[in-house]
Amino acid sequence: VSFRAPEEGAVRGPLSAGCRILLEWGASGGGRPPSVFYKRVVMSELASARQKAASQPAKLRRDVESFAIETAFLNSEAVGALVETTGAPAVPKALAAIQEPDDDDPIRGRFSLLMRDFSPEEGWRQSNLLEGADVLTAVRALAKFHAFFWRGSPYHESARDVVWPAGGHWQPNYQAKEQFTTLVEDSWPRILGNFRDEFSCAPALEDVDLDTFGRRLQAVAAAAGAQSHPFAAGGTVAPHDEAWKTVIHGDLKAANLFAGRDGDVAFVDFQFVGYGLAATDLAHFVTASVAADDLLADDGTLLDGAIVDAYRTALLDALVDVGAAASRAEAAERVPAGELRRRFDTAVLDKARFVVSYLWPRIDASPETLRRGAGIPGRNSYNKDVRVAVWLVARTDAALRGLAADGR
């Protein structure tokens, strides 16, 4: 009968804008959805797109292609089978799409997508940061997502034509080469100066050599990037990486996740979905989404290991359920706990490279800037919570020490 799009249902991000459209049905509308979600992208209206057109045209072309990837993925038989087979996570069905790319001038591209909404009226909610039970529910859903597309699953190749060959927006191919040679070390003194007072009194950082942190992270940045994104370079991939190959979300964070009733979870924003390593996807989620109390105890103890363990437990069960492993024992042999933790550590190092060399310098990160951004839903946790920033530095240092101890 009618529809409306109230301002409180609107979202404006650096790559897109969107709104919740509330639907009013007539007498015969029983059982129909109370709302849909409309995602709109006009590249020329986005400040970030205009900036990329001037300074990073390759990234602009990547962003344009990402909208076609998202639409194709959401409309694919692979996603239909995922939802039908696993029941988690829920993924929004694309109801209609308009794509008007301009190959000659990407800034003139225009895209829109109408899709299923995860609305409060149907019991869905979003959190500024995830904590407690919501963290565990999310990683279990992520494990099911990864297991569905895992090497050995009957669905492993089902998304091949509708995802990126390598998922994740922070992968080396998409970033300035200086991140892997000089930018981490060059950026760290400014960051450390901004955070010196908070870092110096944080129990988690008592034994961390903060002055050498940037140099030590820079020294492993290139290797960590290559190991965390083995499918990004093309060519031959080592068998031990092929064995862990799956489809990753590529940007799972609190802003791209909904929690529903009875433990339901929904993932949205699949612009960087592609093949990759599960531990890399998991590390991005943990570093970007989780509240400090679930990462760091008051005495400085790192708590993220419990999240990784919960993920692995769910993954082993899901690999059996989807047919990627014949038994839980086989699944455990294919995904050893120690190997998963090692890959997670490497992925944390890679994510820290991205944060220290690019994300924190971009906002001139300091305790004040993080506190000012604390309520911004689209910001990742390390950009809006000082304690999460402390955890990230402490966790990265722990990974660096582990790397040195193993002689890697």
Buried (B, 14 or more C-beta within 10 A) or exposed (E): EEEEEEEEBEBEBEBBBBBBBBBEBEEEEEEEBBBBBBBBBBBEEBEBBBEBBEEBEEBBBBBBBBBBBBBBBBBBEBBBBBBEBBEBBBBBBBBEBEBEBEEEEBBBBBBBBBBBBBBBEBEBEBBBBBBEEBBBBBBBBBBBBBBBBBBBBEBBEBBEEBBBEBBBBBBBBBBBEEBBBBBBBBBBEBBBEBBEEBBEEBBBBEEBEBEBBBEBBBBBBBBBBBBBBBBBBEEEEEEEBEEBBBBBBBBBBBBBBBBBEEEBBBBBBBBBBBBBBBBBBBBBBBBBBBBBEBBBEEEBEBBBEEBBBBBBBBBBBBBBBBBBBEEEEBBBEBBEEEEBBBBBBBBBBBBBBBBBBBBBBEBEBBBEBBEEBBEEBBBBBBBBBBBBBBBBBBBBBBBBBBBEEEEE
